[in-house]
Amino acid sequence: MSVFWTILTIVLAFLATEIAGWFTHKYLMHGFLWVLHLDHHRPTKSSLEKNDLFALIFTVPSVILLVVGAQTGFDTKFWAGAGIALYGLVYFMGHDVLIHRRLPLWKSTKSRYFQAVIRAHLDHHSGKKNYGFLFMIPWRYFREKYSKT
């Protein structure tokens, strides 16, 4: 596989994961899987939430693609699995570390983009209908004045 197709596969898998995440968040997590997602919207004293099970659920396709792709010569399946895994890492750093501060690794950002992502996510927790994370958030969050976080 050429470098071009490898990078394209990773990028497309990354973007597809955002779309799948939006759909899953809106229709499943806020639907019949609300029982697992509810504790993410409520204050908790525990460092673990039932909602954390979704990280394991979303890891399965990535691991399967990485393993099968490695066994078949590091083909498209492997790089698609890598794109999904990369999205998972970005999501973890943005959502769990920057927004919810579950680990003290990244305390603030001056980035206008990340400020918009943070505002959209926190608004979601207050009842607004924002279900995307990295790209699928309303444009108004990018236009609003932002403050240091």
C-alpha positions in Angstrom: 0.0 0.0 0.0 1.4 3.4 -0.9 2.0 6.2 1.6 -0.9 8.2 0.0 -3.4 5.4 0.4 -2.2 4.6 3.9 -2.7 8.2 5.1 -6.0 8.5 3.2 -7.3 5.3 4.9 -6.2 6.6 8.4 -7.9 10.0 7.8 -11.1 8.5 6.4 -11.4 6.0 9.3 -10.7 8.9 11.8 -13.5 11.0 10.2 -15.9 8.0 9.9 -15.4 7.4 13.7 -16.5 11.0 14.4 -19.6 10.4 12.3 -20.3 7.0 14.0 -19.7 8.6 17.4 -22.2 11.4 16.7 -24.8 8.8 15.6 -24.1 6.5 18.5 -24.2 9.4 21.0 -27.4 10.8 19.8 -29.4 7.7 19.1 -28.0 5.0 21.3 -26.4 6.7 24.3 -29.3 9.1 24.6 -31.7 6.3 23.7 -31.8 2.8 25.0 -28.2 2.9 26.3 -29.0 5.9 28.5 -28.7 3.6 31.5 -24.9 3.4 30.8 -24.5 7.0 29.7 -26.5 8.7 32.5 -23.7 8.8 35.1 -21.6 10.9 32.7 -24.3 13.6 32.9 -24.5 13.5 36.7 -21.9 14.5 39.3 -20.1 11.4 40.7 -17.5 10.9 43.3 -16.1 7.8 41.6 -13.2 8.0 39.1 -15.0 5.4 37.0 -18.4 5.7 35.3 -20.6 3.1 33.7 -20.2 5.4 30.6 -16.5 4.3 30.5 -17.8 0.9 29.1 -18.3 2.7 25.8 -14.5 3.1 25.5 -14.2 -0.6 25.6 -17.1 -1.1 23.2 -15.5 1.4 20.7 -12.1 -0.3 21.1 -13.3 -3.6 19.8 -13.6 -2.7 16.0 -10.2 -1.0 16.1 -8.4 -4.0 17.8 -10.1 -6.5 15.4 -9.0 -4.4 12.3 -5.5 -3.9 13.7 -5.0 -7.7 14.4 -6.6 -9.0 11.2 -4.8 -6.3 9.2 -1.4 -7.2 10.7 -2.0 -10.8 9.9 -2.8 -10.0 6.3 0.2 -7.9 5.6 -0.6 -4.5 7.1 -3.3 -3.8 4.5 -6.2 -1.4 4.5 -7.8 -3.1 7.5 -4.8 -2.4 9.7 -4.6 1.3 8.7 -8.4 1.7 9.2 -8.0 0.2 12.7 -5.1 2.7 13.3 -7.4 5.6 12.2 -10.1 4.5 14.7 -7.4 4.1 17.4 -6.0 7.5 16.7 -9.5 9.0 17.0 -9.9 7.2 20.4 -6.6 8.8 21.6 -7.7 12.3 20.4 -11.1 11.8 22.0 -9.6 10.6 25.3 -7.2 13.6 25.5 -9.9 16.1 24.5 -12.9 14.7 26.4 -11.5 13.0 29.5 -8.3 15.0 30.0 -9.0 18.6 28.7 -12.8 18.9 29.2 -13.6 16.7 32.2 -10.1 16.9 33.8 -10.1 13.2 34.7 -6.3 13.2 34.5 -4.1 16.2 35.3 -2.2 16.2 32.0 -3.7 19.1 30.0 -5.1 21.9 32.1 -5.9 24.7 29.7 -5.8 25.8 26.1 -5.8 29.1 24.2 -6.9 27.4 21.0 -10.1 29.0 19.7 -11.0 25.6 18.2 -10.6 23.7 21.4 -12.5 26.5 23.3 -15.4 25.9 20.9 -15.3 22.1 21.4 -15.3 22.6 25.2 -18.2 25.1 25.1 -20.3 22.8 22.9 -19.6 19.8 25.1 -20.4 21.6 28.3 -23.6 23.0 26.8 -24.5 19.4 25.9 -24.2 18.5 29.6 -26.6 21.3 30.4 -29.2 19.9 28.0 -28.4 21.3 24.5 -28.5 18.9 21.6 -24.8 18.9 20.7 -23.8 15.3 20.0 -20.6 15.6 18.0 -17.2 16.0 19.5 -14.4 17.1 17.1 -16.1 18.3 13.9 -19.8 17.7 14.2 -20.6 20.6 16.5 -22.7 23.7 15.7 -20.7 26.6 14.0 -22.0 29.1 16.5 -19.4 27.8 19.0 -16.6 28.8 16.7 -18.1 32.3 16.2 -18.7 33.1 19.9 -16.1 35.0 22.0 -14.1 32.6 24.0 -12.4 32.8 27.4 -9.3 31.1 28.8 -9.9 27.5 30.0 
